Amino acid sequence: MRKQEARRPAMTGNMPFLVVGILFFLGLYAILFERNLIKIAIGITLLEASANLLLIVLGYRTGGSIPVFTLAGDVQTMTLPTPQALTLTAIVIGLATSALLLSLIMMLYKHYGTLDVREIRRLRG
Amino acid sequence: MNWNIHLPALIIAVPLLGAFAAPLAGLGGKVTRNIWFVAVSIATVALSIMLWQHVQAEGVVVYVLGGESWNLTLPSGLSWPIRIILEVDAFSAFMAIVGSIAAMAGAFFSLRFMERFSGLDKFVSLYFLLMAGMLGMELTGDLFNFFVFLEIASVASFGLVAFWRDRPEAVEAGFKYMIVSTVAAMLVLIAVGFFYGRYNAVNMAAVARMMHFGYPEKIALVFLVTALAMKCGAVPMHMWTPDAYTEAPAGVTCLLVAVSQASLYGLFRVCFSLYGASLGSSVVPWTIIVLGVLSMFIGVTMAVIQKEIKRLMAYHSVSQIGYILLGLGVGLLALKDPQAMADYGFTAMKGGIYHLFNYTMYKGLLFLTAGALFYAAGSRNLNDLGGLARVMPHTAFMFVIAAAAIAGLPPFNGFVSKLLIYESTFAVYPVLAIAALVTSVLTLASFVKVFQTAFLGPAKSVFANVREVPATMLVGMSILTVVVIGLTLLPTWSLANLVEPAAKALVDQAGYISAVMGGGL
């Protein structure tokens, strides 16, 4: 009974990492095996989401409040601010890459008239 | 107050300023833009040479961005570094010189080469952004900052690879490169997350000091090695290299070669300075050696059968990257054992680092000559070209120098670095040296073929009106030619002054750590 109680917070504490793993492998699967360019782009955004989620989760402390001294009030624990700053940077970079990725897909569609990777193969050998 | 303490930040700031002011310079017309393009790239070379001298004199240089003082790495008596810290040792400074020289040559070459196309303000902006990203990767001492610069360089290079967006092939190459590189960048970010989770730090020196080689570190190492090997174009993920190098404008390809070296720099910074002696087993060194041998061999065999001149050269870059991986991998293998290090490890590292310099110079030059052929004759196909040595004597001369250097003919610089690699790898496993020799022979064969078909042979009537390329393009090529000849004539000087300090800095993990963690003030 006590053993179970002790284990439960640890399990829920690890849940976000499980989600990170699932998102990561879903993204990787989409990039490696999907044939539609848009789906590949979705795979890339899933990878980005998993990396961002990982950073945020690493900075979380149970029961922690916002890491701003003047607003946090009378609390003992705060979440860590660094990963949040890192994540913000990563989100901005992710936005830039996604926009560029989609615009390249648009140009590919204009040139080839298809979104199927098997037909966009002028370069090889 | 001595201003050269600010050099590490200036080297990144100058190209960044160059990038964002390029549209402004473009308002002043073509001449202003060209002057800006050339002036900023020359300034960057000058700064990187000054930084190198500064590092020679002072040892490892640190620079705290946004701190009260430039050298306050551990503020308010904390025992861990906060803020972004640039950390420049002899290896970083060496890489900055290599990268900025290649960038300057590419800039001169692009002046006339790109003249026929529109959107040149954006071209110059992206070019400088790519430069800033590359130099940032080479000078930073912070893992997350490394990721940011990696992304800056990647995003700029997607734009440049797909610059001729009317060509379907260029967009396709840019897209392929983008997928590979974004996945690699995400792997780097996740690895950074692992380090943060374990040590609450993203500074390389701080992480290196606390490193315990457990499971999270192993996973992070796998992620980092995979990602950076993908980005530098080593074999299993090399397929973006020929496409991107072929489709990018020639001046950009010259810079892209230097940018791939920045990923290689990251790989070795991670292996030597971040993990260093705590890399218990020899699995990682052997992985790098095997990747190196595969890259050498597969790269060169793919190159021999190519018909398109830039594609052929791009496959040769895969094989040349293999030499560098082989040399530094052997050095990593010998890292734990001082005797092995003295016997062959250090020679291998010197060979690898010297080859890195040589490779960037002659490969950049080869891509520029290919660009010159394309500019003058309008074709990159070896079946069409022929007899061009008569009308393009300067280009032909520089091509011969670069081809002799890449094939490792004595007395050229490529021979010196390859000899160091043969010598040291022979001590580990003779098979490695044999693989390297066979690769070298195939490289020679393939460049003899290019020279024979493109430059020699009867004059073709199609090329009756072909003239030598304009002067600024020749200047771009001759910068690299002068460096190649300089390295050829002064191998002892460059080994003792450029390469050896870099190799020593890479081995000296304690020095790298103490520059940030040793009190700072």
Interface residues (C-beta under 8 A of the other chain):
Chain A: F24 L28 I31 L37 I40 I44 L47 E48 S50 A51 L54 L55 L58 G59 L80 T82 P83 L86 T89 A90 I93 A96 T97 L100 L101 L104 I105 M107 L108 H111 Y112 I120 R122 L123 G125
Chain B: F144 F147 V148 E151 S154 V155 F158 G159 A162 R165 P168 E169 V171 E172 A173 G174 F175 K176 M178 I179 T182 V183 M186 L189 I190 V192 G193 Y196 G197 N200 V202 P242 D243 T246 E247 I305 Q306
